[in-house]
Amino acid sequence: MTNSRKKQSLIGKVISSKMQKTVNVRVVREIPHPIYKKRVKRYKNYLVHLGKLSAKDGDLVKITSIRPISKKKRWQVSQVIKEAVKIG
């Protein structure tokens, strides 16, 4: 039997890169309000394993699900989509 399970992927922004081999990524979703139908933003932060890639604060990254690495790490950076603009 083959395991043809597709991995989940999300796109978010790195909000903290102070840890070793781990970054904190904020994923923003827009959902319609159940009664008023206005688009409402919902945020969720994920602890993400870096692996061989490097990401810094402000980068836009794509993350994919992996097996649990620690208590809270279940995601890994698979691609840096856009690097942060350096001011100054």
Secondary structure, DSSP 4 states (H G I P E B T S, - for coil): ----PPPPEEEEEEEE--SSSEEEEEEEEEEE-TTT--EEEEEEEEEEE-TT----TT-EEEEEE-S--SSSEEEEEEEEEEPPPPP-
